[in-house]
Amino acid sequence: MHKGRLQSCVVCHDTFEQFHDDDEDAWMLRDCVHVANEYLHPSCERDRALSASSTISTPTTDADKPLVR
């Protein structure tokens, strides 16, 4: 992470606050996780994982059924 380069959450698009961690001597993003080469809030990551695991069922209509003769 470099100072001045803005990063935003890929889910909610909020910009992360940058701060300098003196112990690590590096610029960090507050309330941010780096997953699969993406930056997101921990809560956004959980929400995305939950929505990806939930199944959405749609009712079928007669138009969705195959025609059998």
Buried (B, 14 or more C-beta within 10 A) or exposed (E): BEEEEEBBBBBEEEEBEBEEEEEEEEBEBEEBBEEEEBBBBEEBBEBBEEEEEEEEEEEEEEEEEEEEE
